[in-house]
Amino acid sequence: MFNEGDETVIATLVDGDNYALGTATATGTIKDINDSNDNTDGLIVNIADAVAVNEGEALEFTVSLTGGTSATDISVPVTYTGTATEWQ
């Protein structure tokens, strides 16, 4: 599956001997169709658990895209929650 994004089509009429041109151009959009009709184009973003690290080190999470490719950038917001207690 391939997410190619929307495509713009411009139709242009050309001059002829038997008629006059009024509006000579028109624009249309071809929307990318997906199987589930939920606007995801079958693309699925997954995030894997991070391995444990020592205090002060950064946790790393692997984010992957499955179900196809995309002709446009995909932006996924990331948030984090939780609490920590300092031991004394």
C-alpha positions, 0 to 999 in steps of 0.5 A: 500500500502506498500513501501518495497523497491528494493529486491536483488535475487541471483541465484546459480547453483549447481554441477551436474554429467552431466555438468561442472559449468562456472559462478555459481551465478548471481544477479538480482534486483526486483524493487518495482512497484507503481500504478502511475509509478512515483516512489512515491509508492503512498506515500504522505507527508502532512504538516499542518499549524502551530497555532499562537504563541507569539514572541520568541516561536517556531512554530510547523508544523505537517508532516504526511505520507499517502497512505501506509507505507515504509520499508525505512526511508523517508527524506523530506527537509524543507525550510522556507521563509519570512520576518519580520519587527521590529517595533520600 
